[in-house]
């Protein structure tokens, strides 16, 4: 579900990342340089240093790859800012923590 949602919301960005021929789990600096040259600066994902993981999920990259936390925390999956699934997830977690912010 997440991959299809991402493909619908970010088709150009995914196409660019796939064209680079790298599905990078550790989001190396070389990969970041390559994709920064290819990705449009007007893309909403440009500053997130996105990459495709081994399963094809679009994730946030960047300097946090060196942190001593789990992979999912270091590189969360990217959701579109406006979308039904995103709204449902935010609403669920907001209610789960009793509307604390």
N, C-alpha and C positions, 0 to 999 in steps of 0.2 A: 504494500500500500504506500509506504513512504517513497519508494523509488518512482512509482507512477505519479504521485503527487508532485515530486520534484521535477520529473520530466515534463509535466504539464506547465509548471510555473517557471522553470529555468531552462528552456530548451536550448537556447543559444550558448549559455555557459557550459552546459553538459556537453554539447557538441564540440566546443573548443577544448575542453579538458580531455575528451575522448580522442580528439585529433592529435593531441600531444603524445599519444601512445603510452602514457604512463598512468597506471592506477596506483597511486602512491600512498602507502600506509603511514610512512613516517614524515611525509611532507617536507622533503629535503629542501635546502636553500636553492639548489640548482633548479629543482622543479618549480619553486616559487618564482624565480627569475624568469624562467621560460613562460610560465602561464601569465605573469604580469605583462609581458610583452604582447601576448595574444589576446588577453581579456580586455574588453572595452572599459575605459575608466568610468563610463556612465552606468555600468552594470551595478545593481544593488549589492552584488556579491564581491565586487572588486577588493574591498578593504578586508574582507573576511579570509583572504588567502585560501579559497576553497580547493578541495581536491576530492577525487573519487576514491573510495576505499576499495578493498578487494572484492566486495559484493556489489559495487556500483552505486553505493549510497554517497550522496554529496555531503561533505562534512567541512567544518571549520578547521583551518590549519593554523599555522603561525608559531610564534615563539613558545607557546605553552606546551609544545610537544616534549619539552624537557622536564616538565613537572612530574612529580612522583605521585600521580593519581591515576585512576583507571582510564583506559582508552576512551570510553564513552563520555567521560567528564572532560578530558583534554580536547576531544574532537567531536562535539555534538553534531547530530544531523541537522541539516538546514531545512527549515520550513518557510513557506511564503508568508509574508507579513499579513496578507489579507487572504483568508480562505476559511472554508467551513471547518476543516479538520483542525487547523490552528486555533480557531475560536473555541472549538470543543475542548481541546487540550488545555488551553489557558483557563477556561471556565472550570473544568474539572479540578485542576490543581489549586485554583484560587479558592474554590469551595472546600477542598480537602484541608487547607490550612486555616479554615474559618475566617476567610476574608482579611487576612493580616497584611495585605499590601500587594 
